[in-house]
């Protein structure tokens, strides 16, 4: 069940792409609407969540690497990949974060979002399918391998954003994340990983303060992590 219709379309598009590529994920079995909300019916998958260890991170990275081989027509949500350039999409997201922070008097992080919005990121060679929310609970392990769940936030973008989000979700320090990617022969841009780590935290902070009701405990945690990132950067 989805709060907004675009989330259902996003997940439906992602599941179809994954099914065509024979990458483990639920299969869509039907759809409908209850009142104003859309829903999807999906196949049931058995397994256990991957957990939050670095070894789990290694397996998640390997799974995502296969997902990232699936390209798209442009950058942005799967239901509307309208941006011709990745920098334009990231800048658009950061501007929306900045506006949310300013409206709530969080001027320090608003300035951070503004500064990041003016950086020029490496343009990926093609838009790649990203999970975009690779929390440990969004992956199941079974004898068949790892399956990805909850694709409603999927976008076409730069794979390094997914890898940076994995690092944040599993508490993997940046230097260790680089080692994990190197060990698996994954191509990455270290500067981009550093930027995307801060983009991820800004996005999480925005979500926590705009929730109904706001999740202030989470907001304080993300603020601390953002300040730690700033200290590492200096």
PyMOL commands that set and color helices and strands:
alter all, ss='L'
color gray80, all
select helices_A, chain A and resi 5-20+54-67+86-103+107-117+136-138+159-169+174-183+190-210+216-233
alter helices_A, ss='H'
color red, helices_A
select strands_A, chain A and resi 28-34+37-42+48-49+76-77+128-130+139-142+145-148+155-157
alter strands_A, ss='S'
color yellow, strands_A
deselect
rebuild
show_as cartoon
